[in-house]
Amino acid sequence: MKSQNISSNIKTSTLLGCHVSAAGGFYKAIESAEELGATCIQFFGASPRQWFAKMPSPEDVEKYKDHLKKSSVQAVYLHAAYLANLASPSDETYAKSIKNLSEHLAIATMIGANGLIFHMGSGGKEITREEAIKKIILGMKEVLKNVPGTTQLIMENSAGGGQKLGNTAKELGEIFHAVGSPRVKVCFDTAHAFEAGAITAYDPPTIKKTFDEWDEYIGLENIVTIHTNDSKTACNSNHDRHENLGEGHIGIDGFRALAAEKRLHHASWILEVPGFDNNGSDLKNMAILKDCFSAT
């Protein structure tokens, strides 16, 4: 049975959802989405902590598609493995990263997902930032070549710690335009942007100024997902620590102000929070997110 909306006064066509588990079969992700009242979801198509990516069986894909067709879910995104690092100075790690990302993108293509969201990685101190960017560009082109189709390859902004790439709109824009594929899109993570100092506060003037900049370098239409996370750490900390909505340094008012930025309403807003019971995305976080849109 489909769950009822948590807030009855929501008047938005914006897709709101969360990261869910697909343990036991991809169709389980759809079941979880229905229980949480989500209209968009994200899950791992294969283990995020292994180089080997197990392909789903035809039966699993068919069952998933059947559940999806009967659900309220309108957009599905997969998240790539954490191990992948297209900026790695190690030839072995670089090659394994391209192979692993290609496999995860292939899974996303198999199930008809909108796209695969990935962290671009870090070149560390062994290579310059410019060299690392060149590796990312070449690696992304190779992944897209390996997996033809229309499924998107989505760059996620970073918190900037450990020399991680993609912590500014300018840097993401450089990579975006250099790859030059209509399949390349961007995921804006609210916590990462705050932790990287890419946005210093989520108030209306700062939000407008920030997204004017992102529009200039990337084009807001190319931001297809918003990872909607509060931050456990302060602005410009460079420490990637997600928090439940309203429990961190961004705060409820910050998310209400962000929800009022109508230029982002085309994107899928996806929670990646610890959960108030530390079991991941939950009804309470979904209710808070929906309530942020009640006045938009």
N, C-alpha and C positions, 0 to 999 in steps of 0.2 A: 504494500500500500504506500502511495506517495505521501510524504510528510507535508503538513500544512506550513505555510509561511509563518515564520516566527513573529514577524511584525505585519499586521494587516494593513497598515497605512503606507506601505512601500509603493511608490509610483515611479518605477524606473525600468527601462529595458536593458540596463547594464547587467552583464552576466556576473554573478557573485558566487564564489565557491571556495574550494580548499584542496589541499593535498590530502589524499586518502591512500589507504593501503590496498594493494592488489594481491595480498597473500591469500593463497587458495584458489586463485584464478582471477583473470582480469574483470570478470563480471562482478566480483566482490566490490570492486571500486565503484561500480554503478550503484550497487545496493547501498553502500556507505553514503554516496552522494544523495540518494533519495532520502535516507534517514536524516541527513543534515539539512535538507532543503536547498541543496546546491544546484545551480544551473550551469556551472563549469567546474572542471576538476583537473587535478594533476596527480600523476602517480609514476612510479618507476616501472619501466617495461622489463627491466632485468635488474639484477643485484647492483646497487650503487657502489659497492665496495669490492667488486671483483672485475678482473680484466675480461673474463669469459662472460659473454652475454648469451644466455639460453633463449633460443627462439620459441615462441609460443606454438602450441600444437594447433592444427586447423580447427579442432573441436573447441579449444579454448577461445579462439578468435571468433568462431561462429556464435558461441554462447554469449560472449561479450557483446557482439554486434546486436544480437537479439534483445539483450537487456537494455542496451543503449537506445535502441529504436523505441522501446516502450517507456523510456524514462523522460524526465524533464531536463536532462543534461544536454546542453546545446554546443558545448565546446570542450575538447579534451586535449590536454597537453601532457607529454611525458617529460620527465626530468632525467638527464644523462647521469652517468656514473661520476662520482666525486674524483675518481682516480685520473680521469682524462685531463691532460695538460698539453694543449697545443703550443704552448710557449716554452716547453721543456728544452733545455740545452742538451739533454741526453738523446741521442739518435734512437736508442731502443725505446725509451719512454714515449718519444714523439711518434714513432711508428705504431706502437701499441695504442696510443691515444687516438690516432686516426682510425685504426681498425675498430676500436671499441665504440667510438662515436658513430662510425658508419653502421655498426650493428644495431645500436640503439635507435638510429634514424630509420633503419630498415624495419625495426619492430613498429615504430610509430607509423610508418607507411603501410605496413601490413594491416593494422587495425583502423586505418583511416583517421588517425589523430591529426589535429591541426598542426602540431609541431613538436619539436624536441628542444627543450631549454637546457643550456649548458653553461658551465663556468669556463672561461677562456684559459685560466691558469696563470702561471708565473714563470719567468725566466730566471728568477733568483738573482744572485749577484754575479753569475758566471757570464751572462751576456747582457748587452745594453737593452734598454727598453725598446729602442728602435728595431733591434735584431729580433726581439721577442715578438713584436707586432708583425714583422714580416713572416715569421714562422706561423703565426695564427692565421694570417691571410691565406698563405699557401695551403695550410692544413684544412681550413674551411672549404676552400675550392676543391680539394681532393675528396673530402667527405661528400660534398654535393655531387661530385662526379661519380662517386661510388654508388650513390643511391639516387637514381633519377626519379622524377615525379614532381609533385607539388607540395609535399610536406615541408613545413618551414624549419629552418635551423635558426634557433633563437638565442642571441647573445644576452647573457644576464650581467648587469652591472655588479661590480665587486665592492667590498668594504675597504679595499686597498691595502690590507695587511699582507705582509710577506711578499711584497713586490707584485701583488696580483694585478693583472691588467684589467682595463675596462672600468675604472672607477670614476671617469669623467665622461660627459657627453661628447666632448671633443675627441677623446681617444676612441670611444665607441663609434663615433661618426667616421673617423679616419678608416677604421677597419670595415665598417659597413659599406662605404663607398668604394673601397679598394676591392672588396670581394665582388661587388657589382652584380649580385643576383637578386631577382625579385623574391626568392625564397628566404632571404636573410631578413630577420626581424629582430626586435629588441624586447627584452623583459626588464621592466623597471622595478627593482626591489626597494621598498620604502626604507627598510632598516639599513640596507647596504649604502644607499645614497646618503643617509643621515650620518652613518658611521664613517663614511669616506669624506664627509664635509662637502659633498656635492650639493647638498641642500642644508642650510644651517637651522632652519625652523620651518614647521608646517603651518604657516599663517598665510592668509590670502596674498599679501604683497610678495612674499618670498616664493610662494608656489607659482605665482604668475611669472616672476622673473626667471625662476628655474626652468619652467617649461617653455618659456620663450626661447631660452638657450637650447634646450633639447630639440625644439622645433627647428631651430636654425641648423644644427649639426646633423640631425637624423631625420626629422619630420615626424611629428607626433602620430601620424597615421601608421607609422612603422613600429610604434610601441603597441604590441598586441596583448601583452599580459602585464599586470601589476601584482607583484608579490607583496601582499598587504600584511606587513609585519611591524609590530612595535619593536623598539630597540632596548635591549637590556643595558647597553653601554651608551656613553655620552657622544654628542656630536664630535666628529673628527677623531674618534678613538681608534679607528681602523680595526676594531675588534668586531667580528661577525657574531652577534649574539641576539637571536630573536626572542621576543617577549609577546605575551598575550596582549590583545588590543586594550589600551588604557592602563596597562601595568608598567609601561616603559617610559622612556624619555620623550617619545613623540606625543603620546596622550590622546584621549578621545577627541579633544578639540582639534588636534592636528589632523586626524582622520576625517572629521566632519568637514574641515576646510578643504582637504584633498578631494573628498567626494563631490564637493561643489565645483571643482574644476571640470566643466563639461567637455573640455577638449580631450579628456581621458575616458569618457563614458563608452567609447567604442571597444575598449580593451576588456579582457577578462580579468577580474579582480580575484586573486587566489590567496587564501590564507596559508601560511607555513608557520604555524604557531605551536608552542609546546602543549597548549591545552590547559585549562584550569585544574584538571586532574592529572596533568602530565601524561596524557594519552593521545596527544595530537589534537588536530582540529575537532572542535566540539560545537554543540548547539549554542552555548553562551557566546563564543567568539563570532559565530555566524549571525546571531541576533544583534550583536554590537555593530557588525559590519553593515547589516541591512538597515539598522536604525540610522547609521551615518548618511544613508541615502534618502531618508524619509523626508528631508526638507529640500532636496535638490529638485 
